[in-house]
Amino acid sequence: MTLHTFYHAYIDCLNKQDWGALSQYVAEDVHHNGRPLKLAGYRAMLVKDFQDIPDLHFVIDHLICEPPFIAARLAFNCSPKGDFLGLNIDGRRVSFAENVFYEVRSYRIVEVWSIIDKHAIELQIMT
């Protein structure tokens, strides 16, 4: 399996919200933006994301794989409920990107570094 194939399968797992299969892609001792979340914490973070954004769907816009790293730009077009990233979205549709890097060991994600383009959302809700 290539990292490219692995990552597409991981994103498919997220979009299906197949939390039972998440351990096939994410290590037990995963870190997110420097925080040790463990697999259970990572799963809880994703579950909350889908609760806060019922129409959440991950779309791979750009993907670069250079073992042991994956770099991706993910595109979103969704309607978060209430507040999102400290912004009052309240169900309005917004489009934004997430730039994310992963470190993968033995085909398990061990580190995630993520930045969401909050400025793009701010520009949309001000108009």
Protein Blocks (a to p, Z undefined) as FASTA:
>chain_A
ZZklmmmmmmmmmmnopaklmmmmbcfkbceehiagbjmlmmmmmmmmmmmmmmgccddf
bdcdddfbdcdddddddddehjeehiafkopacddddddddddeehiafbdcddddfklm
mmmmmZZ
